[in-house]
Amino acid sequence: MSHRIAAALAAALFATLALPAPAAEHAKVGARPTAPQAAKNRIVIQINEDDGKKWMAVLANIKNIQAELGQRNVAIAVVAIGAGLGMLAADSIAANEVEDAIKTGVEFIACGNSMTAQKVAPEDLVAGSQIAKAGYVEIMRRQQAGWTYLRP
């Protein structure tokens, strides 16, 4: 066997053994179902705007994605950063729809840095929301683990 073929086989074997790092553990606000871990389709959505129409459109799109692929076949995480943190407020216009999405396995993750800056307490969030220390780092880690990134 030539050295080039042996090197190519070794590289291919190494690539199949290299696994992405798991996403960071989060603090949880209330109980939530576990997102499907074996889902081939994984989408992380960034929300960083105080825009109720956009929030509702994202929630409608999540329902469409789940209908197309099947709830068990897709893992979806929504990361709320900065002004987008309002989407996860217990009294937001999207609160009921966020709660419904959580029941289907969608993760909603608040940026802890944004919460600190805005003086938002965990109990101010929709039950079942999670908290990551830094929202952008959460998105980066998920992308490194193979998640598809969407920013509406």
C-alpha positions as protocol buffer text, in pm:
chain_id: "A"
residue {
  index: 1
  type: MET
  ca { x: 0 y: 0 z: 0 }
}
residue {
  index: 2
  type: SER
  ca { x: 142 y: 340 z: -90 }
}
residue {
  index: 3
  type: HIS
  ca { x: 215 y: 602 z: 173 }
}
residue {
  index: 4
  type: ARG
  ca { x: -48 y: 837 z: 24 }
}
residue {
  index: 5
  type: ILE
  ca { x: -324 y: 576 z: 54 }
}
residue {
  index: 6
  type: ALA
  ca { x: -218 y: 484 z: 407 }
}
residue {
  index: 7
  type: ALA
  ca { x: -214 y: 853 z: 503 }
}
residue {
  index: 8
  type: ALA
  ca { x: -558 y: 908 z: 350 }
}
residue {
  index: 9
  type: LEU
  ca { x: -700 y: 609 z: 536 }
}
residue {
  index: 10
  type: ALA
  ca { x: -547 y: 729 z: 863 }
}
residue {
  index: 11
  type: ALA
  ca { x: -691 y: 1077 z: 809 }
}
residue {
  index: 12
  type: ALA
  ca { x: -1036 y: 935 z: 735 }
}
residue {
  index: 13
  type: LEU
  ca { x: -1024 y: 717 z: 1047 }
}
residue {
  index: 14
  type: PHE
  ca { x: -916 y: 1014 z: 1260 }
}
residue {
  index: 15
  type: ALA
  ca { x: -1197 y: 1231 z: 1120 }
}
residue {
  index: 16
  type: THR
  ca { x: -1459 y: 971 z: 1210 }
}
residue {
  index: 17
  type: LEU
  ca { x: -1324 y: 943 z: 1564 }
}
residue {
  index: 18
  type: ALA
  ca { x: -1311 y: 1319 z: 1630 }
}
residue {
  index: 19
  type: LEU
  ca { x: -1630 y: 1411 z: 1808 }
}
residue {
  index: 20
  type: PRO
  ca { x: -1746 y: 1768 z: 1873 }
}
residue {
  index: 21
  type: ALA
  ca { x: -1748 y: 1893 z: 2231 }
}
residue {
  index: 22
  type: PRO
  ca { x: -2088 y: 1875 z: 2402 }
}
residue {
  index: 23
  type: ALA
  ca { x: -2281 y: 2195 z: 2464 }
}
residue {
  index: 24
  type: ALA
  ca { x: -2238 y: 2354 z: 2806 }
}
residue {
  index: 25
  type: GLU
  ca { x: -2471 y: 2265 z: 3091 }
}
residue {
  index: 26
  type: HIS
  ca { x: -2731 y: 2528 z: 3174 }
}
residue {
  index: 27
  type: ALA
  ca { x: -2918 y: 2647 z: 3476 }
}
residue {
  index: 28
  type: LYS
  ca { x: -3288 y: 2564 z: 3443 }
}
residue {
  index: 29
  type: VAL
  ca { x: -3594 y: 2770 z: 3532 }
}
residue {
  index: 30
  type: GLY
  ca { x: -3866 y: 2520 z: 3621 }
}
residue {
  index: 31
  type: ALA
  ca { x: -3898 y: 2174 z: 3472 }
}
residue {
  index: 32
  type: ARG
  ca { x: -3864 y: 2111 z: 3100 }
}
residue {
  index: 33
  type: PRO
  ca { x: -3864 y: 1806 z: 2876 }
}
residue {
  index: 34
  type: THR
  ca { x: -3533 y: 1688 z: 2738 }
}
residue {
  index: 35
  type: ALA
  ca { x: -3466 y: 1785 z: 2377 }
}
residue {
  index: 36
  type: PRO
  ca { x: -3416 y: 1494 z: 2139 }
}
residue {
  index: 37
  type: GLN
  ca { x: -3046 y: 1409 z: 2163 }
}
residue {
  index: 38
  type: ALA
  ca { x: -3038 y: 1167 z: 1869 }
}
residue {
  index: 39
  type: ALA
  ca { x: -3198 y: 1409 z: 1623 }
}
residue {
  index: 40
  type: LYS
  ca { x: -3001 y: 1439 z: 1299 }
}
residue {
  index: 41
  type: ASN
  ca { x: -3144 y: 1783 z: 1239 }
}
residue {
  index: 42
  type: ARG
  ca { x: -3032 y: 2041 z: 1495 }
}
residue {
  index: 43
  type: ILE
  ca { x: -3106 y: 2410 z: 1466 }
}
residue {
  index: 44
  type: VAL
  ca { x: -2999 y: 2695 z: 1693 }
}
residue {
  index: 45
  type: ILE
  ca { x: -3186 y: 3022 z: 1644 }
}
residue {
  index: 46
  type: GLN
  ca { x: -3056 y: 3358 z: 1765 }
}
residue {
  index: 47
  type: ILE
  ca { x: -3301 y: 3621 z: 1892 }
}
residue {
  index: 48
  type: ASN
  ca { x: -3152 y: 3957 z: 1986 }
}
residue {
  index: 49
  type: GLU
  ca { x: -3428 y: 4203 z: 1902 }
}
residue {
  index: 50
  type: ASP
  ca { x: -3721 y: 4339 z: 2099 }
}
residue {
  index: 51
  type: ASP
  ca { x: -3968 y: 4264 z: 1823 }
}
residue {
  index: 52
  type: GLY
  ca { x: -4289 y: 4078 z: 1912 }
}
residue {
  index: 53
  type: LYS
  ca { x: -4377 y: 4019 z: 1545 }
}
residue {
  index: 54
  type: LYS
  ca { x: -4040 y: 3852 z: 1487 }
}
residue {
  index: 55
  type: TRP
  ca { x: -4081 y: 3639 z: 1800 }
}
residue {
  index: 56
  type: MET
  ca { x: -4419 y: 3515 z: 1681 }
}
residue {
  index: 57
  type: ALA
  ca { x: -4283 y: 3448 z: 1332 }
}
residue {
  index: 58
  type: VAL
  ca { x: -3997 y: 3242 z: 1480 }
}
residue {
  index: 59
  type: LEU
  ca { x: -4244 y: 3040 z: 1688 }
}
residue {
  index: 60
  type: ALA
  ca { x: -4458 y: 2979 z: 1377 }
}
residue {
  index: 61
  type: ASN
  ca { x: -4147 y: 2871 z: 1187 }
}
residue {
  index: 62
  type: ILE
  ca { x: -4055 y: 2630 z: 1466 }
}
residue {
  index: 63
  type: LYS
  ca { x: -4398 y: 2468 z: 1433 }
}
residue {
  index: 64
  type: ASN
  ca { x: -4349 y: 2444 z: 1055 }
}
residue {
  index: 65
  type: ILE
  ca { x: -4006 y: 2285 z: 1095 }
}
residue {
  index: 66
  type: GLN
  ca { x: -4142 y: 2031 z: 1343 }
}
residue {
  index: 67
  type: ALA
  ca { x: -4437 y: 1954 z: 1116 }
}
residue {
  index: 68
  type: GLU
  ca { x: -4208 y: 1900 z: 816 }
}
residue {
  index: 69
  type: LEU
  ca { x: -3939 y: 1694 z: 990 }
}
residue {
  index: 70
  type: GLY
  ca { x: -4132 y: 1550 z: 1285 }
}
residue {
  index: 71
  type: GLN
  ca { x: -4077 y: 1662 z: 1644 }
}
residue {
  index: 72
  type: ARG
  ca { x: -3857 y: 1362 z: 1723 }
}
residue {
  index: 73
  type: ASN
  ca { x: -3638 y: 1424 z: 1419 }
}
residue {
  index: 74
  type: VAL
  ca { x: -3531 y: 1779 z: 1499 }
}
residue {
  index: 75
  type: ALA
  ca { x: -3372 y: 1947 z: 1801 }
}
residue {
  index: 76
  type: ILE
  ca { x: -3433 y: 2321 z: 1818 }
}
residue {
  index: 77
  type: ALA
  ca { x: -3274 y: 2571 z: 2055 }
}
residue {
  index: 78
  type: VAL
  ca { x: -3359 y: 2941 z: 2068 }
}
residue {
  index: 79
  type: VAL
  ca { x: -3094 y: 3162 z: 2230 }
}
residue {
  index: 80
  type: ALA
  ca { x: -3223 y: 3501 z: 2350 }
}
residue {
  index: 81
  type: ILE
  ca { x: -2957 y: 3769 z: 2382 }
}
residue {
  index: 82
  type: GLY
  ca { x: -2977 y: 4140 z: 2470 }
}
residue {
  index: 83
  type: ALA
  ca { x: -3310 y: 4295 z: 2376 }
}
residue {
  index: 84
  type: GLY
  ca { x: -3428 y: 3952 z: 2257 }
}
residue {
  index: 85
  type: LEU
  ca { x: -3445 y: 3844 z: 2621 }
}
residue {
  index: 86
  type: GLY
  ca { x: -3793 y: 3996 z: 2629 }
}
residue {
  index: 87
  type: MET
  ca { x: -3920 y: 3697 z: 2431 }
}
residue {
  index: 88
  type: LEU
  ca { x: -3861 y: 3476 z: 2735 }
}
residue {
  index: 89
  type: ALA
  ca { x: -4020 y: 3710 z: 2988 }
}
residue {
  index: 90
  type: ALA
  ca { x: -4304 y: 3541 z: 3173 }
}
residue {
  index: 91
  type: ASP
  ca { x: -4531 y: 3833 z: 3079 }
}
residue {
  index: 92
  type: SER
  ca { x: -4428 y: 3867 z: 2712 }
}
residue {
  index: 93
  type: ILE
  ca { x: -4674 y: 3840 z: 2425 }
}
residue {
  index: 94
  type: ALA
  ca { x: -4494 y: 3519 z: 2326 }
}
residue {
  index: 95
  type: ALA
  ca { x: -4497 y: 3353 z: 2670 }
}
residue {
  index: 96
  type: ASN
  ca { x: -4782 y: 3108 z: 2604 }
}
residue {
  index: 97
  type: GLU
  ca { x: -4637 y: 3000 z: 2269 }
}
residue {
  index: 98
  type: VAL
  ca { x: -4289 y: 2962 z: 2425 }
}
residue {
  index: 99
  type: GLU
  ca { x: -4439 y: 2738 z: 2696 }
}
residue {
  index: 100
  type: ASP
  ca { x: -4613 y: 2530 z: 2428 }
}
residue {
  index: 101
  type: ALA
  ca { x: -4289 y: 2496 z: 2231 }
}
residue {
  index: 102
  type: ILE
  ca { x: -4099 y: 2390 z: 2545 }
}
residue {
  index: 103
  type: LYS
  ca { x: -4355 y: 2110 z: 2588 }
}
residue {
  index: 104
  type: THR
  ca { x: -4257 y: 1982 z: 2241 }
}
residue {
  index: 105
  type: GLY
  ca { x: -3888 y: 1974 z: 2334 }
}
residue {
  index: 106
  type: VAL
  ca { x: -3771 y: 2312 z: 2205 }
}
residue {
  index: 107
  type: GLU
  ca { x: -3502 y: 2466 z: 2425 }
}
residue {
  index: 108
  type: PHE
  ca { x: -3521 y: 2837 z: 2508 }
}
residue {
  index: 109
  type: ILE
  ca { x: -3195 y: 2968 z: 2647 }
}
residue {
  index: 110
  type: ALA
  ca { x: -3149 y: 3311 z: 2802 }
}
residue {
  index: 111
  type: CYS
  ca { x: -2811 y: 3483 z: 2798 }
}
residue {
  index: 112
  type: GLY
  ca { x: -2699 y: 3517 z: 3160 }
}
residue {
  index: 113
  type: ASN
  ca { x: -2488 y: 3822 z: 3079 }
}
residue {
  index: 114
  type: SER
  ca { x: -2794 y: 3995 z: 2930 }
}
residue {
  index: 115
  type: MET
  ca { x: -2999 y: 3897 z: 3235 }
}
residue {
  index: 116
  type: THR
  ca { x: -2740 y: 4054 z: 3464 }
}
residue {
  index: 117
  type: ALA
  ca { x: -2718 y: 4373 z: 3257 }
}
residue {
  index: 118
  type: GLN
  ca { x: -3098 y: 4408 z: 3245 }
}
residue {
  index: 119
  type: LYS
  ca { x: -3147 y: 4297 z: 3607 }
}
residue {
  index: 120
  type: VAL
  ca { x: -3370 y: 4007 z: 3501 }
}
residue {
  index: 121
  type: ALA
  ca { x: -3411 y: 3730 z: 3759 }
}
residue {
  index: 122
  type: PRO
  ca { x: -3459 y: 3364 z: 3664 }
}
residue {
  index: 123
  type: GLU
  ca { x: -3811 y: 3372 z: 3807 }
}
residue {
  index: 124
  type: ASP
  ca { x: -3895 y: 3649 z: 3557 }
}
residue {
  index: 125
  type: LEU
  ca { x: -3857 y: 3400 z: 3269 }
}
residue {
  index: 126
  type: VAL
  ca { x: -4107 y: 3155 z: 3124 }
}
residue {
  index: 127
  type: ALA
  ca { x: -4095 y: 2832 z: 3326 }
}
residue {
  index: 128
  type: GLY
  ca { x: -3873 y: 2579 z: 3154 }
}
residue {
  index: 129
  type: SER
  ca { x: -3633 y: 2840 z: 3015 }
}
residue {
  index: 130
  type: GLN
  ca { x: -3263 y: 2768 z: 3054 }
}
residue {
  index: 131
  type: ILE
  ca { x: -2980 y: 3009 z: 3125 }
}
residue {
  index: 132
  type: ALA
  ca { x: -2637 y: 3004 z: 2962 }
}
residue {
  index: 133
  type: LYS
  ca { x: -2362 y: 3224 z: 3099 }
}
residue {
  index: 134
  type: ALA
  ca { x: -2299 y: 3384 z: 2758 }
}
residue {
  index: 135
  type: GLY
  ca { x: -2551 y: 3353 z: 2475 }
}
residue {
  index: 136
  type: TYR
  ca { x: -2303 y: 3401 z: 2191 }
}
residue {
  index: 137
  type: VAL
  ca { x: -2073 y: 3136 z: 2337 }
}
residue {
  index: 138
  type: GLU
  ca { x: -2371 y: 2900 z: 2355 }
}
residue {
  index: 139
  type: ILE
  ca { x: -2441 y: 2959 z: 1986 }
}
residue {
  index: 140
  type: MET
  ca { x: -2074 y: 2909 z: 1899 }
}
residue {
  index: 141
  type: ARG
  ca { x: -2056 y: 2581 z: 2092 }
}
residue {
  index: 142
  type: ARG
  ca { x: -2364 y: 2448 z: 1920 }
}
residue {
  index: 143
  type: GLN
  ca { x: -2230 y: 2544 z: 1579 }
}
residue {
  index: 144
  type: GLN
  ca { x: -1904 y: 2367 z: 1661 }
}
residue {
  index: 145
  type: ALA
  ca { x: -2112 y: 2060 z: 1753 }
}
residue {
  index: 146
  type: GLY
  ca { x: -2278 y: 2063 z: 1410 }
}
residue {
  index: 147
  type: TRP
  ca { x: -2596 y: 2262 z: 1475 }
}
residue {
  index: 148
  type: THR
  ca { x: -2735 y: 2475 z: 1191 }
}
residue {
  index: 149
  type: TYR
  ca { x: -2743 y: 2844 z: 1281 }
}
residue {
  index: 150
  type: LEU
  ca { x: -3039 y: 3068 z: 1194 }
}
residue {
  index: 151
  type: ARG
  ca { x: -3081 y: 3436 z: 1262 }
}
residue {
  index: 152
  type: PRO
  ca { x: -3418 y: 3562 z: 1144 }
}
